[in-house]
Amino acid sequence: MYIMSAQNTLIVMRILFLLFPFFCLSQHSIFQDSLKIINLNTDKLLIEGIKNLNLELINLSDSDYMIDRLGGGVYVLEGTDLRQIDNSYQHRMQIGSNVFTYNDTIFRHGGYGFWETRSLLTFYDFSSNEWDIIKSINEGDRKQDHLSVTKNDKTIFFGGYINDESIGINNQKSSSSLSFDYKLKKWNNLGNYKFHFSTRDRVIDKGKDEKIVLKKDTLFIIKPFENNIEFYRSNSFLNTVISDNDLKSFYRDSTFYFINKVHSKNTMVFNKRSYDEVLLNKIGESKLIKNEKYTTLSLIISFFVSIVFFIYFIFYKKTNKPLLNVIIDNKILLFQNTEIQLSNNELKTLESFKFNRKIQIKDLISSLNKTELNYNHQLRIINSIIKDLNNKLNIVLGLEYPFISLSKSELDKRIKIYTLNNTVKINFKNK
């Protein structure tokens, strides 16, 4: 556990302000000009005068603001007072909108309200203390619960969901990526992401132009402005990290500050971890958008190619799904634009499937050549290798079933059988 200094204690206090959804004291109270904090500890935050507040913490020009996620309210933190400064109301038209800052201005994009997801981009006007709509020469995509990054007078929005109850769409994943140019006041469609993320994931801001997302056993560093994503194997301490809208972990000066849940004690702890400690085991990297932009000519070519393939499938009735071609060159696994580093044991394991898609446990033991170890120790090593390969390749290849699956022989249940996914073809270069 990390023992906090006075400065870090202040940081944690600010983080705790994000716990508002759990701390409504009275359903009969009304909004007041000032909300008074009357008790603060690691378990709860008690505030006078709250009525159904659901707030997002925003730091702007060395001031802390709390933005009502349901729409409308803007509060400024002054010491232990939370004072409402806006002249708006909780309109509930941008629930799940993306709240962010650019050039000393607070913005919010999209969100859900009145049975549909919206594409509005609004900003808070400190002169009138009201929200105003950004006028643009075209319209962007509708999104809610999505992510954004900002750099060089542009913001890129990606991921999230779309709801439109009038036509029966609910919680449909949004794969589109779009940018807004503040100087040109123009939206640009960048293409569709191969991976899906949203604020419903565990998200950590890495500066203003990168995001870190934790999903199961994988940590993703998303770099939209570089059209790149890096994959890392998650560490054990990341499994209990809390990084959602209600309580955010954060990254600053090459150090991660994590809020961890201790399930056995039902408490939270504040942990400090170095950059290298968190990003220790890199799996690989890939492009976020397969095809960034299509010209008119390429669209026409794609259209005719699609027609040709359609006719081919109709007449020849090709039913076999094309295999995913994976190339292994020494210790590098190549798939499309993605390179994944393999260990010696992982390479030997994959080479065991060179002539047969199904192999027995004895074949794997033989390939690893760990005869100095006892049988149980060899089994543990093999299980660890298979787990690491599945973690690395299931997401990158977009597999519905594990890259390598385990079953028992039908003739002898004591014999373990390892099977390579039937949608994958491994090609060994220079072999």
N, C-alpha and C positions, 0 to 999 in steps of 0.2 A: 504494500500500500504506500502511496505517495503522501508524505506529510506536507501540508500546504503552508506556504508563507502568507503573509498578510495580503500581498498583491494577488496571489493565486486564489486566496479566499474570496477576494472581490470578484474575480473572474467567475468563480463557481456561483456566487450570489447572483450574478447577471444571468448565468445559464439557468438557474432555478426559476427565473421569472417565466421561463417557457412552460412551466408546469400548470398554467392557469386552467386548462380544461378539467382538472381534478379538484379545483378549489372554489367552487361556487358556494358561498355561505348562505345566501338567502334568495329565494325565488320571488320575493316581494320587494326587494330593494330596487333602487333606481340609479341611473348613471349620475355621478357627481363630478364636480370640477376637479376634485382631488381624491385619489384612492390611497388610503393610508395603510402601510404595511405594519401589522401589529405583532407578527411572530415569524421568525425565519430560522429554519434548520434544514438538515439534509432530507427530512421526510416530507415536509409540507410547507406551503407558503400561505399565510392567512392575510387577507386584505379586506378592509372595510369598504362597503359600497359596490360590491361586484354583482353583476347580473349577467350570467351566461356569456362571459368573456372567453374568447379563444384567440390568443394573441401570438404574434410572431415578433421576435426580437430583431431589431435592425440598428446597427451602429452607423451614425452619420455625423461627420465633423465633430468627433469626440463627444457626441451626445447619443444616448440610448433611447430609441423609440420602440413602442409596442404597437403593432399594426393588427387590427381586428381581422382575423382570417375569414370571417363571415361577411366582411365588406363594411367599409365606412370608417369606423373609429380609429383615431390616431392618438396615442398617449406618449408623453415624454416622462422619462424617469429623472426625478430631481431629488437626490438624496434617498430618502425612504418614501417619498411621495410619487405617485403615478398620476400625472395630471392630463386630462383630456384636452386637446388643443384644436380639434377639428370642428367644423360646423355641419358635418354630415350626420348620417344615421346608419344603423346596421341594416343595409338593404338586402343582404343575402343573395346578391346577384353574381358574386365572384367567389363562391365557396371553392376552396382548393386552388385558388389562383397562385401564380408564382410571384412572390414579393422579393424585390431586389433593389439595388441602388446603382446609380450611374451619375457621375458629375454632380455630387451633392444633392441629388434628387431621388426620392423614393418612387419606384414604379411598381405596378402590378399588372400581370398579363393573364388573360384567359380566366378560367374558373367556371363553376357550375351555378346556374340559377334559373328559376322559372322553367324547369324541365329540359334544359339543354345546356351544353357546353358552349362557352363564348370565346371570341377571338379578340376582345377588347384589350388595348394597351392604354393604361391610364397612369397619371402621375399626380403626386400630391403637391398642390400649390401652397407654399407657406405664406404667400401674401394674402390669399383669400381663405386659407385654411379649409380648402375643399379639394376633392378629386376632380381632375379634368381629363378628357380623352385626347390622346395623341392623334393628330390628323396625319394620315399617310396617303400616298398616291395609289396604293393597292391594299388588299386585305390579306392578313396572315391566317394561319391555320387555327382551328379551335382546339384547345387543350385544357386539361385540368390535372392537378397532382403531378405536374411535369417539372423538369429541371432546367436551369439556365446557367450560362457562363458569359462573362463580359470582357471585351478587350478591344482596344483601338476603335472606339466609337461604334462598336457593334455588339449586339447581344445575340447569342445562339440559344434557341429553345429546342428541347428534344424530350422524347419519351412521354410519359403520362397516359391519360385516358380520354375517351370521348363518350359523353352521354347525350342522347337525344330521345327522350321518352316518347315524343310525338310519333316517331317512326320505329320505335321498339329497340333502339340501340342503348345498351347499358354496360358500362365498364369495358368498352372495346379498347384494346391496346392501340396507342398511337405510335407508329414507327417513324413518322415524319420528323425531319430536322429542318428548321428554318431560322433565318437570321433577320434582324432588324438593323438598318443603317440609320443612325440618329441624324446624320448630316443630310442624307438624301431623302429621309422620311420614307423609306422603301423596304418592303419585305422581299426576301429571296428564299425560294425553296432549294435546300441543299441536297435533298435526296432522302432515302429511307435508311435508318440504322439497321444493322444486322442483329443488334442486341437491344433489349428493352429494359428501361430503368424508369423509376418514378420516385416521388417522395414517400411512397409506401415502403420503399426499401430503406436500409440503414445507410444514410448518406452523410459524408463528411466533406466540408468545403476545403479544398486545397488551393488557397488563393481565390481570385475571382474568375480564373479562366480554366480551372480543372476541378473535377469532382472525384471523390473516392466513394465507391459503393461496396458494401459487404453483402454477399449472398452465399449462404451455406458455407462451403469450404473454400470459396474463392473471393479474392479481393480484386476489384477492378479500379484502375486509374483511367478516367475518361478525359481525353484531351480533344474536345471538338474542334478547336482552331487548328489543330495539327491533323485532324481526321484520323486519330490514332487511339487505340485502347490497349492497355497493358494488363496482363493477368498475373496474379500472385497467389500462391497457396496461403490460405489463412493460417494464422497462429492460434494456439489454443485460447489465449486470453482475449482474442477478438470475438469468440463465440458469445460472450456475455456483454458485449459493448452495446450501449443504448445510444442510437444516433437517429432519432426521428424528430418530427416537428415539436414534440413536447419537451425533449431534453437532448440537446445536441453536444456530441463530442466535437473537438475542433483541432485544427493544425496551425501552428505558429512557430516561426523561427526554427525550422527543421525538427520540431518536436510535436508529437501527438499528445493531446490531453483527452483521455478517455473517461467516460462515465460508465462504470460496470455495475451490473446487477448481481448481487450475491444471493442466489436463490435460497440457499440453506438458511440464511438469516433474514431474508426479505428486506435487505438494505442495499444502499448504493455506496460505491467507493470511487474515489477520484485517482486515476492512474496516469503517470507520465511515462511515455515511451519514446525512444529515439527513432529517427527516420529509418536507419538501417535495421533496427530491431523489428520494425513492423514489415518493411518491404525486403525481407530476407530471401524468400524463395520465389524467384520469378519463374513463371511458367512459359510465357511467351507474349506476343503482341500481334495486333491485327489492325486493319483499316476499319473504321466505323461505318463508312459508306462505301459499298462495293463500286458503284458508278456514281461519281460526284455530279456530273452534268451531262446531259444528252443534247447534242446538236440536232437540228431538224433532220439533217441527212442521216444521222445514226438512228433516229427514231424510225425513219422510213425503212432503213435497212433492217432494223429489228422487227418491224411489222411484217415485211416480206419473208424474213427468215422464220418467223413464227408461223406464217401460213404454210410454208414448205414443210416444217416439222409436223404441223397439224395434219396435213395431207398424208405425210409419211406414216404417222401413227394410225390414221384411219384405214389406210389400205393394207398396211403390213401388220397391224394389230400388235404392235410391240407392247408387251405387258410388263417386261422386266424393268424395274426402276434402275436408272443409271447409278453405278457405284461411285462412291466418293473416293477419288484417287489421292492417296497419300504417298509422298515420296520421302524415303529415308536416305539421307546422304551423310555417311559417317554418324555423328551424334546429333544431327539436325533433322527434325521432322518438318516437312514442308507441306502446307495445304493452302492452295490459292495464294494469298498474299501474307500468310501467317507462317512464322518460323517458331518452332518450339525446341528448346534445348533438352536433350535426353541424357540421362546418366548411363554409366556403363551397364548397370543391371537392367535398366529399362530397355536399352538397345538389345541386349542378349535375349530378353523376354520376347520382344517383337520379332527377333530373328527366328524364334522357335515356331512362329506361325507362318514361316516362309513357304512351306510345302503342304500345310494342313491347317484348316480353320479350326479344327478341334484337336486339342492335345491333352494329355494326361498330366497329373501333377509330377510324375516321375520325369517327364520330358523337361519340365521347367527346372526341376532340381538338377538334372544333368547339365542343362545349359548354363546355370549359374556357377557350377563347379565349386560348391562350398562344402566339400566332403569333410573338412575338419570340424564342421559344426554338427550338432545333433539334429535329428529329424524335426523336432518341434521348433527349434530355432530357425531352420531353413524354411519351414512353413510360414513363420511370422514374417520373414524377409519377403517371401513371395507375395503374401497377402498385402504387405505394405506397398510393394511395387505395383501390383494390380490396382490398388486404391489410388495411388498417385497418378497412374496413367489414365484412369477413368476421370479423375478430377481435372486433369489437364485437357483431355480430348473430347469429353462429352459436350462441353459448352462450345468449344471452338468449331467442332464438326457439326454441331446442331443435331446430335443424335437423340432419338427418342428412347433408345435402350442403351445400356452400358456398352462401352467400347469393347471390354472383355467381360463376359459373364461367367458365373460359376454354377455348375450343376453336378449331379451325381450320375455315374454310369448306370444304364438300365440293367446291365448284366450283373454288376457288382456294386451295390450302393456304397461300399467303402472307398471306391475309386472316384476321385474328384476330376471333373472334366472342365477345362477352360475353353471357351468358345469366342472367337473373334466375331464382332458384329457383322452380319451378312450384308450390310450396306456399304462396307468399307473395303477397299482394295489397297494393299500395301505394296509399293514398288521400291525395291532396294536398288539404289543407283550404284553402278560399277560393281555389281555383285554377280 
